[in-house]
Amino acid sequence: MDRAGAIALLILLAAAIVPVLRTYLRNARIRNDFDYAMQVVAKEAVKRARTDYGVDLDYSPDSIERLDAMLETIHQAYSKNPLSESELILHTLQWGAYIGESLRKLHPGKWQRDSEKVGPGTMPFMYHSGEQAFPRSWVNKRIVDGPFDSVVSKFYVFPTRLT
């Protein structure tokens, strides 16, 4: 193989390896940095809201109202045909991550896998003040219980306790 061919082959290999390496490093960061993982989940939620429900989410407080209306649609479907446990977990994870990331825009904080107060696997959003919010639980109650458990009211009321 001549020099030009070797260079071309090297460029092709680099073009193939770089995306794989980038994906590997991103996945490693997701495994090792829970806060980053929830940010990734929230970004996926934004995409899903747009493609599956025609709802634009932008992390603003107003978008929480649009999310709540979307969750009402999910609640109505759930009332007629309950979701499987795995489907409900997926909804609570995605939309809860989105709410937490929207909260972060107003009050700095960090995701945790577990809550010392509530228990393992509860995934609280921890404010710097030490207060905890549980947006996944908010979403679960909204889907299961309906409009009486609005995520909007929790989004606006909970942070006022921080001041």
N, C-alpha and C positions, 0 to 999 in steps of 0.2 A: 504494500500500500504506500502510495506517495504521501508527501507531507500534506498536501491539500486534502486528500482523502482522510487522513488521520485527524486533521483539524475538523473536517465536516462531521466525522464520526464522534469526536469529542463534543462538539456542539449539540448533536442529536442526543447523546447520552445525558448531557447537562440539562437539556430541555425536558427530558423524561424524568430525571432524578429530582430536580428542583421542586416540582409540584408534590411529589411523593414525600420528600423531606419536609416541605412546608406543612403538609397534612399531618405527618408524624409529629412534628414539633407542636402543632396546634393541639392535637389530641393529647399529647403528653401534658401540655399546660392545662387542658381541661381536667385531666385526671388529678393533677397536683394542685390546682388553684380553684377552689370551689366558687369563689367570688367571680372569677373569670368565666367559669362554666355557666353560672346563672346569667351572666351578661350575654353569652352566646345563645342560651335558651330564649332569652327575651328578644333577641334579634330575630330568631326563627319564628317567634310568636307574631312579631310584626308582619313578617312575610305571610304567615298562615292566615292572619286576620284579613289581609288584602286578597289573597287568592281564594280562600274558602268562604269568606263571609262578605267580601267587598267593603271592608272597614279599614280606614287608614288610621294607624296609631303612630303617634310621634312623641311619646313620653311626656306630653303636657298634661296638666290637670284636666283640661277639657277632653282629652282622649280617654280618660277613665270613664267619663259618661258614655262615650261611644262603645267602650269595652263592656260596660254594664248592660247596655242595650243588646249587644251581641250575646252576652251571657244569658240574657232573658230568652233569646232564640234557642240557645242550647238547653236552658231549663224547660222550655215548652216541649222540645223534642224528648228530653229526659223524662218528663211527666207521662208521655205517651209510651215511650220505650226506653226504660232505664239503660244507661251505659254500663258496659262491663267495668269491672274494677280497674283494669289496665287503661281503658279509655278515659275513665274519670281521673285517674292519676295523671295521665298525659295532659288533660285539660288543666288540672290544678297546677301542674308544674309549669306549663307554658304561660298561662295567663297570670299566675302568681309571680313568676319571674318578671313578667312585664310590669306588673304593679310595683314590685320592689324596686325595679330600675327607675320607674317614674318617681317613686318616693325619694330615691337617691338624688334626683335632680333638685329636690327641695331641701332635703336634710341629709348630709353625708352619713354614710354607714357602710356596712359590709355584711355579706351573706355568711351564715354559719350552717353547717350540716345539722347540728344538734343544738337544742336549747337546754341549758342547765336547769331552767325552771320547769320546762314542759316535758322534755325527754328527747330520746334519740329519733332522728329522721324527721324532725318537725320543720327544719329549714327556715329558721327565723331570719328576718332582716334586722340586723343589730345597728341601732343608731349609736353615734359616738357617746351619747349620754348614758348608754347602757340599757335603754328601753328596747324592747323587742316588738316587732310587728310580724304577723303570720299571714302574709298575703295568700299563700296556698290554701290555708284554712278558709279565708274569706271567699275565695273562688269556689271551694267545695260547698260551702253553705249557700252561696248564691245559686249554684247549679241545682243543688238538691232541694233547698227550701224556697227558692224563688225570690221575687222582688222585695220581700220583707227583709232580706239579708243583702241589701245593696252594697256593692264594693265602693260606690261613690261616697256614701256616708262614712264608711270606715277610713277611706283615703283622706277625707277632709278632717274628720274628728280626731283620729289617732295622733297625727303630728302636733296638734294643738297642745297635747299633754307634755310636749317636749320643751315648751317655752315657759 
